[in-house]
Amino acid sequence: MRIGMKIRLIKNCSTLALLACSLLSLGLTGCQTSVGGQTLPSASYLRDDVQFHTAGPEDQLSRQKAALQAYKLQREGFLADE
């Protein structure tokens, strides 16, 4: 076997190996898709870590609860009218 043929064989094998790895990694990764106006999650969404946390309290109704407590206290006469 000549040197030129060996080099060509190595290039072809490495190209095929790179192509196989690319196709394998593409098949293993999930991505979001949009079907009929709906954004569907990736196939591995249950294993993904959360990447965004909103700032503020955990309970979104904390302001409403505080306002209701202040209203009740005001109604019972414990708070001065504002």
mmCIF file as gemmi writes it, N, C-alpha and C atoms, coordinates in Angstrom:
data_model
loop_
_atom_site.group_PDB
_atom_site.id
_atom_site.type_symbol
_atom_site.label_atom_id
_atom_site.label_alt_id
_atom_site.label_comp_id
_atom_site.label_asym_id
_atom_site.label_entity_id
_atom_site.label_seq_id
_atom_site.pdbx_PDB_ins_code
_atom_site.Cartn_x
_atom_site.Cartn_y
_atom_site.Cartn_z
_atom_site.occupancy
_atom_site.B_iso_or_equiv
_atom_site.pdbx_formal_charge
_atom_site.auth_seq_id
_atom_site.auth_asym_id
_atom_site.pdbx_PDB_model_num
ATOM 1 N N . MET Axp A 1 ? 0.835 -1.164 0 1 0 ? 1 A 1
ATOM 2 C CA . MET Axp A 1 ? 0 0 0 1 0 ? 1 A 1
ATOM 3 C C . MET Axp A 1 ? 0.89 1.241 0 1 0 ? 1 A 1
ATOM 4 N N . ARG Axp A 2 ? 0.562 2.157 -0.844 1 0 ? 2 A 1
ATOM 5 C CA . ARG Axp A 2 ? 1.367 3.365 -0.919 1 0 ? 2 A 1
ATOM 6 C C . ARG Axp A 2 ? 0.971 4.329 0.181 1 0 ? 2 A 1
ATOM 7 N N . ILE Axp A 3 ? 1.841 5.295 0.426 1 0 ? 3 A 1
ATOM 8 C CA . ILE Axp A 3 ? 1.62 6.276 1.486 1 0 ? 3 A 1
ATOM 9 C C . ILE Axp A 3 ? 0.403 7.137 1.175 1 0 ? 3 A 1
ATOM 10 N N . GLY Axp A 4 ? 0.226 7.517 -0.058 1 0 ? 4 A 1
ATOM 11 C CA . GLY Axp A 4 ? -0.915 8.352 -0.456 1 0 ? 4 A 1
ATOM 12 C C . GLY Axp A 4 ? -2.24 7.656 -0.189 1 0 ? 4 A 1
ATOM 13 N N . MET Axp A 5 ? -2.291 6.358 -0.434 1 0 ? 5 A 1
ATOM 14 C CA . MET Axp A 5 ? -3.516 5.61 -0.193 1 0 ? 5 A 1
ATOM 15 C C . MET Axp A 5 ? -3.794 5.475 1.306 1 0 ? 5 A 1
ATOM 16 N N . LYS Axp A 6 ? -2.715 5.313 2.099 1 0 ? 6 A 1
ATOM 17 C CA . LYS Axp A 6 ? -2.88 5.213 3.55 1 0 ? 6 A 1
ATOM 18 C C . LYS Axp A 6 ? -3.44 6.522 4.121 1 0 ? 6 A 1
ATOM 19 N N . ILE Axp A 7 ? -2.915 7.633 3.636 1 0 ? 7 A 1
ATOM 20 C CA . ILE Axp A 7 ? -3.377 8.939 4.108 1 0 ? 7 A 1
ATOM 21 C C . ILE Axp A 7 ? -4.843 9.136 3.727 1 0 ? 7 A 1
ATOM 22 N N . ARG Axp A 8 ? -5.2 8.767 2.499 1 0 ? 8 A 1
ATOM 23 C CA . ARG Axp A 8 ? -6.578 8.903 2.058 1 0 ? 8 A 1
ATOM 24 C C . ARG Axp A 8 ? -7.507 8.013 2.892 1 0 ? 8 A 1
ATOM 25 N N . LEU Axp A 9 ? -7.058 6.817 3.213 1 0 ? 9 A 1
ATOM 26 C CA . LEU Axp A 9 ? -7.858 5.905 4.032 1 0 ? 9 A 1
ATOM 27 C C . LEU Axp A 9 ? -8.056 6.459 5.438 1 0 ? 9 A 1
ATOM 28 N N . ILE Axp A 10 ? -6.991 7.036 6.004 1 0 ? 10 A 1
ATOM 29 C CA . ILE Axp A 10 ? -7.092 7.633 7.343 1 0 ? 10 A 1
ATOM 30 C C . ILE Axp A 10 ? -8.045 8.832 7.312 1 0 ? 10 A 1
ATOM 31 N N . LYS Axp A 11 ? -7.958 9.655 6.278 1 0 ? 11 A 1
ATOM 32 C CA . LYS Axp A 11 ? -8.858 10.805 6.161 1 0 ? 11 A 1
ATOM 33 C C . LYS Axp A 11 ? -10.307 10.349 6.042 1 0 ? 11 A 1
ATOM 34 N N . ASN Axp A 12 ? -10.538 9.333 5.218 1 0 ? 12 A 1
ATOM 35 C CA . ASN Axp A 12 ? -11.901 8.831 5.058 1 0 ? 12 A 1
ATOM 36 C C . ASN Axp A 12 ? -12.438 8.247 6.361 1 0 ? 12 A 1
ATOM 37 N N . CYS Axp A 13 ? -11.622 7.497 7.074 1 0 ? 13 A 1
ATOM 38 C CA . CYS Axp A 13 ? -12.056 6.904 8.343 1 0 ? 13 A 1
ATOM 39 C C . CYS Axp A 13 ? -12.334 7.986 9.381 1 0 ? 13 A 1
ATOM 40 N N . SER Axp A 14 ? -11.463 8.977 9.451 1 0 ? 14 A 1
ATOM 41 C CA . SER Axp A 14 ? -11.677 10.036 10.432 1 0 ? 14 A 1
ATOM 42 C C . SER Axp A 14 ? -12.909 10.873 10.076 1 0 ? 14 A 1
ATOM 43 N N . THR Axp A 15 ? -13.147 11.087 8.79 1 0 ? 15 A 1
ATOM 44 C CA . THR Axp A 15 ? -14.336 11.814 8.363 1 0 ? 15 A 1
ATOM 45 C C . THR Axp A 15 ? -15.599 11.03 8.711 1 0 ? 15 A 1
ATOM 46 N N . LEU Axp A 16 ? -15.577 9.732 8.473 1 0 ? 16 A 1
ATOM 47 C CA . LEU Axp A 16 ? -16.728 8.899 8.811 1 0 ? 16 A 1
ATOM 48 C C . LEU Axp A 16 ? -16.951 8.858 10.327 1 0 ? 16 A 1
ATOM 49 N N . ALA Axp A 17 ? -15.869 8.779 11.096 1 0 ? 17 A 1
ATOM 50 C CA . ALA Axp A 17 ? -15.999 8.759 12.56 1 0 ? 17 A 1
ATOM 51 C C . ALA Axp A 17 ? -16.567 10.09 13.059 1 0 ? 17 A 1
ATOM 52 N N . LEU Axp A 18 ? -16.111 11.197 12.504 1 0 ? 18 A 1
ATOM 53 C CA . LEU Axp A 18 ? -16.629 12.507 12.884 1 0 ? 18 A 1
ATOM 54 C C . LEU Axp A 18 ? -18.096 12.64 12.508 1 0 ? 18 A 1
ATOM 55 N N . LEU Axp A 19 ? -18.46 12.169 11.361 1 0 ? 19 A 1
ATOM 56 C CA . LEU Axp A 19 ? -19.847 12.208 10.926 1 0 ? 19 A 1
ATOM 57 C C . LEU Axp A 19 ? -20.73 11.345 11.825 1 0 ? 19 A 1
ATOM 58 N N . ALA Axp A 20 ? -20.247 10.164 12.183 1 0 ? 20 A 1
ATOM 59 C CA . ALA Axp A 20 ? -21.02 9.274 13.06 1 0 ? 20 A 1
ATOM 60 C C . ALA Axp A 20 ? -21.197 9.904 14.437 1 0 ? 20 A 1
ATOM 61 N N . CYS Axp A 21 ? -20.148 10.513 14.974 1 0 ? 21 A 1
ATOM 62 C CA . CYS Axp A 21 ? -20.255 11.178 16.282 1 0 ? 21 A 1
ATOM 63 C C . CYS Axp A 21 ? -21.215 12.356 16.218 1 0 ? 21 A 1
ATOM 64 N N . SER Axp A 22 ? -21.184 13.097 15.126 1 0 ? 22 A 1
ATOM 65 C CA . SER Axp A 22 ? -22.087 14.238 14.973 1 0 ? 22 A 1
ATOM 66 C C . SER Axp A 22 ? -23.536 13.787 14.928 1 0 ? 22 A 1
ATOM 67 N N . LEU Axp A 23 ? -23.809 12.742 14.167 1 0 ? 23 A 1
ATOM 68 C CA . LEU Axp A 23 ? -25.179 12.238 14.068 1 0 ? 23 A 1
ATOM 69 C C . LEU Axp A 23 ? -25.646 11.655 15.392 1 0 ? 23 A 1
ATOM 70 N N . LEU Axp A 24 ? -24.748 10.989 16.094 1 0 ? 24 A 1
ATOM 71 C CA . LEU Axp A 24 ? -25.106 10.417 17.388 1 0 ? 24 A 1
ATOM 72 C C . LEU Axp A 24 ? -25.415 11.516 18.401 1 0 ? 24 A 1
ATOM 73 N N . SER Axp A 25 ? -24.575 12.541 18.461 1 0 ? 25 A 1
ATOM 74 C CA . SER Axp A 25 ? -24.824 13.625 19.412 1 0 ? 25 A 1
ATOM 75 C C . SER Axp A 25 ? -26.073 14.414 19.038 1 0 ? 25 A 1
ATOM 76 N N . LEU Axp A 26 ? -26.347 14.539 17.765 1 0 ? 26 A 1
ATOM 77 C CA . LEU Axp A 26 ? -27.556 15.222 17.332 1 0 ? 26 A 1
ATOM 78 C C . LEU Axp A 26 ? -28.8 14.43 17.728 1 0 ? 26 A 1
ATOM 79 N N . GLY Axp A 27 ? -28.71 13.136 17.669 1 0 ? 27 A 1
ATOM 80 C CA . GLY Axp A 27 ? -29.836 12.293 18.041 1 0 ? 27 A 1
ATOM 81 C C . GLY Axp A 27 ? -30.072 12.242 19.534 1 0 ? 27 A 1
ATOM 82 N N . LEU Axp A 28 ? -29.046 12.489 20.338 1 0 ? 28 A 1
ATOM 83 C CA . LEU Axp A 28 ? -29.176 12.409 21.779 1 0 ? 28 A 1
ATOM 84 C C . LEU Axp A 28 ? -29.616 13.714 22.421 1 0 ? 28 A 1
ATOM 85 N N . THR Axp A 29 ? -29.491 14.807 21.706 1 0 ? 29 A 1
ATOM 86 C CA . THR Axp A 29 ? -29.872 16.091 22.287 1 0 ? 29 A 1
ATOM 87 C C . THR Axp A 29 ? -31.315 16.401 21.931 1 0 ? 29 A 1
ATOM 88 N N . GLY Axp A 30 ? -31.986 17.039 22.872 1 0 ? 30 A 1
ATOM 89 C CA . GLY Axp A 30 ? -33.374 17.429 22.629 1 0 ? 30 A 1
ATOM 90 C C . GLY Axp A 30 ? -33.437 18.905 22.297 1 0 ? 30 A 1
ATOM 91 N N . CYS Axp A 31 ? -34.49 19.291 21.641 1 0 ? 31 A 1
ATOM 92 C CA . CYS Axp A 31 ? -34.659 20.7 21.34 1 0 ? 31 A 1
ATOM 93 C C . CYS Axp A 31 ? -36.153 21.012 21.364 1 0 ? 31 A 1
ATOM 94 N N . GLN Axp A 32 ? -36.452 22.267 21.591 1 0 ? 32 A 1
ATOM 95 C CA . GLN Axp A 32 ? -37.849 22.679 21.599 1 0 ? 32 A 1
ATOM 96 C C . GLN Axp A 32 ? -38.352 22.784 20.173 1 0 ? 32 A 1
ATOM 97 N N . THR Axp A 33 ? -39.601 22.429 20.006 1 0 ? 33 A 1
ATOM 98 C CA . THR Axp A 33 ? -40.219 22.546 18.693 1 0 ? 33 A 1
ATOM 99 C C . THR Axp A 33 ? -41.513 23.328 18.824 1 0 ? 33 A 1
ATOM 100 N N . SER Axp A 34 ? -41.958 23.858 17.745 1 0 ? 34 A 1
ATOM 101 C CA . SER Axp A 34 ? -43.208 24.598 17.729 1 0 ? 34 A 1
ATOM 102 C C . SER Axp A 34 ? -44.163 23.888 16.774 1 0 ? 34 A 1
ATOM 103 N N . VAL Axp A 35 ? -45.292 23.419 17.314 1 0 ? 35 A 1
ATOM 104 C CA . VAL Axp A 35 ? -46.275 22.701 16.512 1 0 ? 35 A 1
ATOM 105 C C . VAL Axp A 35 ? -47.622 23.368 16.711 1 0 ? 35 A 1
ATOM 106 N N . GLY Axp A 36 ? -48.184 23.89 15.662 1 0 ? 36 A 1
ATOM 107 C CA . GLY Axp A 36 ? -49.497 24.503 15.728 1 0 ? 36 A 1
ATOM 108 C C . GLY Axp A 36 ? -49.56 25.698 16.666 1 0 ? 36 A 1
ATOM 109 N N . GLY Axp A 37 ? -48.477 26.446 16.779 1 0 ? 37 A 1
ATOM 110 C CA . GLY Axp A 37 ? -48.442 27.609 17.653 1 0 ? 37 A 1
ATOM 111 C C . GLY Axp A 37 ? -48.107 27.28 19.092 1 0 ? 37 A 1
ATOM 112 N N . GLN Axp A 38 ? -47.941 26.014 19.406 1 0 ? 38 A 1
ATOM 113 C CA . GLN Axp A 38 ? -47.582 25.593 20.759 1 0 ? 38 A 1
ATOM 114 C C . GLN Axp A 38 ? -46.101 25.29 20.815 1 0 ? 38 A 1
ATOM 115 N N . THR Axp A 39 ? -45.422 25.769 21.846 1 0 ? 39 A 1
ATOM 116 C CA . THR Axp A 39 ? -44.018 25.43 22.035 1 0 ? 39 A 1
ATOM 117 C C . THR Axp A 39 ? -43.948 24.178 22.894 1 0 ? 39 A 1
ATOM 118 N N . LEU Axp A 40 ? -43.429 23.115 22.324 1 0 ? 40 A 1
ATOM 119 C CA . LEU Axp A 40 ? -43.328 21.849 23.021 1 0 ? 40 A 1
ATOM 120 C C . LEU Axp A 40 ? -41.93 21.7 23.607 1 0 ? 40 A 1
ATOM 121 N N . PRO Axp A 41 ? -41.797 21.118 24.785 1 0 ? 41 A 1
ATOM 122 C CA . PRO Axp A 41 ? -40.483 20.989 25.413 1 0 ? 41 A 1
ATOM 123 C C . PRO Axp A 41 ? -39.633 19.929 24.738 1 0 ? 41 A 1
ATOM 124 N N . SER Axp A 42 ? -38.36 19.937 25.099 1 0 ? 42 A 1
ATOM 125 C CA . SER Axp A 42 ? -37.46 18.928 24.575 1 0 ? 42 A 1
ATOM 126 C C . SER Axp A 42 ? -37.787 17.586 25.208 1 0 ? 42 A 1
ATOM 127 N N . ALA Axp A 43 ? -37.208 16.548 24.664 1 0 ? 43 A 1
ATOM 128 C CA . ALA Axp A 43 ? -37.478 15.202 25.172 1 0 ? 43 A 1
ATOM 129 C C . ALA Axp A 43 ? -36.903 15 26.566 1 0 ? 43 A 1
ATOM 130 N N . SER Axp A 44 ? -35.91 15.784 26.943 1 0 ? 44 A 1
ATOM 131 C CA . SER Axp A 44 ? -35.268 15.594 28.246 1 0 ? 44 A 1
ATOM 132 C C . SER Axp A 44 ? -35.6 16.731 29.206 1 0 ? 44 A 1
ATOM 133 N N . TYR Axp A 45 ? -36.805 17.296 29.118 1 0 ? 45 A 1
ATOM 134 C CA . TYR Axp A 45 ? -37.128 18.452 29.949 1 0 ? 45 A 1
ATOM 135 C C . TYR Axp A 45 ? -37.225 18.094 31.423 1 0 ? 45 A 1
ATOM 136 N N . LEU Axp A 46 ? -37.506 16.857 31.743 1 0 ? 46 A 1
ATOM 137 C CA . LEU Axp A 46 ? -37.597 16.47 33.153 1 0 ? 46 A 1
ATOM 138 C C . LEU Axp A 46 ? -36.223 16.407 33.815 1 0 ? 46 A 1
ATOM 139 N N . ARG Axp A 47 ? -35.199 16.177 33.031 1 0 ? 47 A 1
ATOM 140 C CA . ARG Axp A 47 ? -33.845 16.087 33.576 1 0 ? 47 A 1
ATOM 141 C C . ARG Axp A 47 ? -33.087 17.408 33.511 1 0 ? 47 A 1
ATOM 142 N N . ASP Axp A 48 ? -33.63 18.389 32.792 1 0 ? 48 A 1
ATOM 143 C CA . ASP Axp A 48 ? -32.954 19.685 32.661 1 0 ? 48 A 1
ATOM 144 C C . ASP Axp A 48 ? -33.019 20.464 33.971 1 0 ? 48 A 1
ATOM 145 N N . ASP Axp A 49 ? -31.979 21.247 34.225 1 0 ? 49 A 1
ATOM 146 C CA . ASP Axp A 49 ? -31.987 22.104 35.4 1 0 ? 49 A 1
ATOM 147 C C . ASP Axp A 49 ? -32.658 23.44 35.039 1 0 ? 49 A 1
ATOM 148 N N . VAL Axp A 50 ? -33.214 24.08 36.043 1 0 ? 50 A 1
ATOM 149 C CA . VAL Axp A 50 ? -33.891 25.348 35.829 1 0 ? 50 A 1
ATOM 150 C C . VAL Axp A 50 ? -32.834 26.421 35.613 1 0 ? 50 A 1
ATOM 151 N N . GLN Axp A 51 ? -32.988 27.203 34.576 1 0 ? 51 A 1
ATOM 152 C CA . GLN Axp A 51 ? -31.979 28.2 34.249 1 0 ? 51 A 1
ATOM 153 C C . GLN Axp A 51 ? -32.44 29.613 34.567 1 0 ? 51 A 1
ATOM 154 N N . PHE Axp A 52 ? -33.676 29.804 34.986 1 0 ? 52 A 1
ATOM 155 C CA . PHE Axp A 52 ? -34.168 31.143 35.257 1 0 ? 52 A 1
ATOM 156 C C . PHE Axp A 52 ? -35.005 31.116 36.524 1 0 ? 52 A 1
ATOM 157 N N . HIS Axp A 53 ? -34.699 32.005 37.428 1 0 ? 53 A 1
ATOM 158 C CA . HIS Axp A 53 ? -35.478 32.163 38.647 1 0 ? 53 A 1
ATOM 159 C C . HIS Axp A 53 ? -35.948 33.607 38.705 1 0 ? 53 A 1
ATOM 160 N N . THR Axp A 54 ? -37.215 33.817 38.945 1 0 ? 54 A 1
ATOM 161 C CA . THR Axp A 54 ? -37.719 35.173 39.048 1 0 ? 54 A 1
ATOM 162 C C . THR Axp A 54 ? -37.311 35.764 40.393 1 0 ? 54 A 1
ATOM 163 N N . ALA Axp A 55 ? -37.101 37.053 40.421 1 0 ? 55 A 1
ATOM 164 C CA . ALA Axp A 55 ? -36.751 37.731 41.659 1 0 ? 55 A 1
ATOM 165 C C . ALA Axp A 55 ? -38.01 37.946 42.481 1 0 ? 55 A 1
ATOM 166 N N . GLY Axp A 56 ? -37.866 37.928 43.78 1 0 ? 56 A 1
ATOM 167 C CA . GLY Axp A 56 ? -39.017 38.197 44.631 1 0 ? 56 A 1
ATOM 168 C C . GLY Axp A 56 ? -39.375 37.01 45.493 1 0 ? 56 A 1
ATOM 169 N N . PRO Axp A 57 ? -40.462 37.162 46.228 1 0 ? 57 A 1
ATOM 170 C CA . PRO Axp A 57 ? -40.855 36.093 47.141 1 0 ? 57 A 1
ATOM 171 C C . PRO Axp A 57 ? -41.337 34.854 46.384 1 0 ? 57 A 1
ATOM 172 N N . GLU Axp A 58 ? -41.254 33.739 47.058 1 0 ? 58 A 1
ATOM 173 C CA . GLU Axp A 58 ? -41.722 32.497 46.453 1 0 ? 58 A 1
ATOM 174 C C . GLU Axp A 58 ? -43.232 32.545 46.23 1 0 ? 58 A 1
ATOM 175 N N . ASP Axp A 59 ? -43.944 33.108 47.204 1 0 ? 59 A 1
ATOM 176 C CA . ASP Axp A 59 ? -45.395 33.168 47.125 1 0 ? 59 A 1
ATOM 177 C C . ASP Axp A 59 ? -45.795 34.434 46.373 1 0 ? 59 A 1
ATOM 178 N N . GLN Axp A 60 ? -46.447 34.28 45.251 1 0 ? 60 A 1
ATOM 179 C CA . GLN Axp A 60 ? -46.831 35.429 44.44 1 0 ? 60 A 1
ATOM 180 C C . GLN Axp A 60 ? -47.975 36.224 45.057 1 0 ? 60 A 1
ATOM 181 N N . LEU Axp A 61 ? -48.672 35.635 46.015 1 0 ? 61 A 1
ATOM 182 C CA . LEU Axp A 61 ? -49.81 36.314 46.616 1 0 ? 61 A 1
ATOM 183 C C . LEU Axp A 61 ? -49.458 36.982 47.94 1 0 ? 61 A 1
ATOM 184 N N . SER Axp A 62 ? -48.179 37.186 48.215 1 0 ? 62 A 1
ATOM 185 C CA . SER Axp A 62 ? -47.78 37.742 49.513 1 0 ? 62 A 1
ATOM 186 C C . SER Axp A 62 ? -48.292 39.168 49.707 1 0 ? 62 A 1
ATOM 187 N N . ARG Axp A 63 ? -48.31 39.977 48.658 1 0 ? 63 A 1
ATOM 188 C CA . ARG Axp A 63 ? -48.827 41.345 48.777 1 0 ? 63 A 1
ATOM 189 C C . ARG Axp A 63 ? -50.328 41.329 49.076 1 0 ? 63 A 1
ATOM 190 N N . GLN Axp A 64 ? -51.041 40.426 48.422 1 0 ? 64 A 1
ATOM 191 C CA . GLN Axp A 64 ? -52.473 40.34 48.646 1 0 ? 64 A 1
ATOM 192 C C . GLN Axp A 64 ? -52.765 39.88 50.08 1 0 ? 64 A 1
ATOM 193 N N . LYS Axp A 65 ? -51.986 38.924 50.576 1 0 ? 65 A 1
ATOM 194 C CA . LYS Axp A 65 ? -52.176 38.456 51.952 1 0 ? 65 A 1
ATOM 195 C C . LYS Axp A 65 ? -51.893 39.579 52.943 1 0 ? 65 A 1
ATOM 196 N N . ALA Axp A 66 ? -50.836 40.347 52.705 1 0 ? 66 A 1
ATOM 197 C CA . ALA Axp A 66 ? -50.503 41.461 53.596 1 0 ? 66 A 1
ATOM 198 C C . ALA Axp A 66 ? -51.593 42.531 53.557 1 0 ? 66 A 1
ATOM 199 N N . ALA Axp A 67 ? -52.123 42.8 52.367 1 0 ? 67 A 1
ATOM 200 C CA . ALA Axp A 67 ? -53.185 43.793 52.25 1 0 ? 67 A 1
ATOM 201 C C . ALA Axp A 67 ? -54.452 43.33 52.963 1 0 ? 67 A 1
ATOM 202 N N . LEU Axp A 68 ? -54.783 42.044 52.862 1 0 ? 68 A 1
ATOM 203 C CA . LEU Axp A 68 ? -55.962 41.519 53.556 1 0 ? 68 A 1
ATOM 204 C C . LEU Axp A 68 ? -55.784 41.562 55.069 1 0 ? 68 A 1
ATOM 205 N N . GLN Axp A 69 ? -54.57 41.246 55.542 1 0 ? 69 A 1
ATOM 206 C CA . GLN Axp A 69 ? -54.313 41.321 56.987 1 0 ? 69 A 1
ATOM 207 C C . GLN Axp A 69 ? -54.427 42.761 57.481 1 0 ? 69 A 1
ATOM 208 N N . ALA Axp A 70 ? -53.872 43.711 56.726 1 0 ? 70 A 1
ATOM 209 C CA . ALA Axp A 70 ? -53.968 45.123 57.118 1 0 ? 70 A 1
ATOM 210 C C . ALA Axp A 70 ? -55.421 45.581 57.111 1 0 ? 70 A 1
ATOM 211 N N . TYR Axp A 71 ? -56.184 45.131 56.146 1 0 ? 71 A 1
ATOM 212 C CA . TYR Axp A 71 ? -57.603 45.491 56.08 1 0 ? 71 A 1
ATOM 213 C C . TYR Axp A 71 ? -58.365 44.944 57.29 1 0 ? 71 A 1
ATOM 214 N N . LYS Axp A 72 ? -58.095 43.696 57.65 1 0 ? 72 A 1
ATOM 215 C CA . LYS Axp A 72 ? -58.772 43.095 58.8 1 0 ? 72 A 1
ATOM 216 C C . LYS Axp A 72 ? -58.407 43.813 60.096 1 0 ? 72 A 1
ATOM 217 N N . LEU Axp A 73 ? -57.106 44.133 60.24 1 0 ? 73 A 1
ATOM 218 C CA . LEU Axp A 73 ? -56.684 44.846 61.441 1 0 ? 73 A 1
ATOM 219 C C . LEU Axp A 73 ? -57.289 46.241 61.495 1 0 ? 73 A 1
ATOM 220 N N . GLN Axp A 74 ? -57.359 46.895 60.346 1 0 ? 74 A 1
ATOM 221 C CA . GLN Axp A 74 ? -57.95 48.238 60.288 1 0 ? 74 A 1
ATOM 222 C C . GLN Axp A 74 ? -59.441 48.171 60.62 1 0 ? 74 A 1
ATOM 223 N N . ARG Axp A 75 ? -60.103 47.151 60.123 1 0 ? 75 A 1
ATOM 224 C CA . ARG Axp A 75 ? -61.541 46.986 60.352 1 0 ? 75 A 1
ATOM 225 C C . ARG Axp A 75 ? -61.842 46.715 61.837 1 0 ? 75 A 1
ATOM 226 N N . GLU Axp A 76 ? -60.923 46.007 62.496 1 0 ? 76 A 1
ATOM 227 C CA . GLU Axp A 76 ? -61.107 45.702 63.901 1 0 ? 76 A 1
ATOM 228 C C . GLU Axp A 76 ? -60.646 46.845 64.803 1 0 ? 76 A 1
ATOM 229 N N . GLY Axp A 77 ? -60.035 47.864 64.222 1 0 ? 77 A 1
ATOM 230 C CA . GLY Axp A 77 ? -59.645 49.038 65.001 1 0 ? 77 A 1
ATOM 231 C C . GLY Axp A 77 ? -58.229 48.99 65.534 1 0 ? 77 A 1
ATOM 232 N N . PHE Axp A 78 ? -57.424 48.039 65.125 1 0 ? 78 A 1
ATOM 233 C CA . PHE Axp A 78 ? -56.046 47.967 65.608 1 0 ? 78 A 1
ATOM 234 C C . PHE Axp A 78 ? -55.109 48.867 64.839 1 0 ? 78 A 1
ATOM 235 N N . LEU Axp A 79 ? -55.454 49.214 63.608 1 0 ? 79 A 1
ATOM 236 C CA . LEU Axp A 79 ? -54.627 50.105 62.782 1 0 ? 79 A 1
ATOM 237 C C . LEU Axp A 79 ? -55.357 51.419 62.59 1 0 ? 79 A 1
ATOM 238 N N . ALA Axp A 80 ? -54.603 52.504 62.531 1 0 ? 80 A 1
ATOM 239 C CA . ALA Axp A 80 ? -55.187 53.823 62.277 1 0 ? 80 A 1
ATOM 240 C C . ALA Axp A 80 ? -55.529 53.926 60.787 1 0 ? 80 A 1
ATOM 241 N N . ASP Axp A 81 ? -56.55 54.683 60.495 1 0 ? 81 A 1
ATOM 242 C CA . ASP Axp A 81 ? -56.915 54.888 59.078 1 0 ? 81 A 1
ATOM 243 C C . ASP Axp A 81 ? -55.833 55.673 58.373 1 0 ? 81 A 1
ATOM 244 N N . GLU Axp A 82 ? -55.569 55.304 57.166 1 0 ? 82 A 1
ATOM 245 C CA . GLU Axp A 82 ? -54.524 55.984 56.395 1 0 ? 82 A 1
ATOM 246 C C . GLU Axp A 82 ? -55.116 57.006 55.477 1 0 ? 82 A 1
